[in-house]
Amino acid sequence: MGDVTIIIVSFNTRAELEACLASIAAAPPSAAHRIIVVDNASSDGSPDAVRRNWPGVRLIASERNLGFAAANNLGIREAASEFVLLLNSDTLVPPGSIDALLRALDSDAGAVAAGPRLVGADGRPELSFGAMMGPFSELRQKLLGRLYDRRAGPAVAWVGRQVRRRHYPDWVSGACLLVRRADALAAGLLDERYFLYAEDVDFCAALRALGRRILFTPDAEVVHLRGASGRARPQDTGRAYRRSQVAFYEKHHPGWAPLLRAYLRLRGLLPEERGTGAGPVVS
């Protein structure tokens, strides 16, 4: 089993970031590993906390908020390991989870990337995988997610079955995504037109274009506490989601993009063009 670089992007999530680092330090993976934290110009003292409390962690402190995709790309370029693990700062890593994820990907020659089962703080599984994003699959995913959040019986049963089995969706969540560094580079890294949201779906599509599949494995489990920085700035995150949605459709579904823009304009949700360095990064 090869070595791994764990890349954690953070934006004003100091408490969550330190809890994430502590969970890894409490039971580090047996595989040779290195941790890189890419801080997106946090104002909450996150960089100083990493320097002071985690001297073994490589810190890349950006002078501006680069966005989630660009920050992860900095970490991937800095890595020199066989594998890279993209890990949100608002996660907790139970003992053995990273090793289990590495084993799952390393033993599956047909898989290009892998994601674990993500669970909330209450242990409830997340819907952290799905079909390629498009007009109908996106509607289905959102409807299923809402029914699942409302504890609707059929949705709960379906999600429960899916998170207990190894399978090959079109994408897994970028909150915890393992890939060989060589494959990440071959896929062109994460598309930096996505400041926040949809970059993981797009990245998985680029990885699948290499001729292999995306693996979801229940053998590894990671706790996902979900978006502390985004909760603090919901309007910014809403605009960031719409920008990424429009960019995704323009790239993958250009025939649908004008309809999406018209729909968003009608609802008053069409985002303005983003200036560099603006907006949040949810980790």
JOFENWO-V44912 format. One record per helix or strand of 2 or more residues. SS is the DSSP state (alpha for helix, beta for strand). FROM is the first residue (numbers start at 1). TO is the last residue. Records with the same first field share a line. If there is no record, write none. Layout:
BEGIN
SS=FROM-TO + FROM-TO
END
This chain:
BEGIN
beta=4-10 + 33-40 + 58-62 + 83-88 + 91-93 + 111-119 + 129-130 + 171-172 + 176-180 + 213-224
alpha=14-26 + 46-53 + 68-78 + 97-106 + 135-149 + 153-162 + 181-186 + 199-208 + 228-232 + 234-252 + 254-266
END
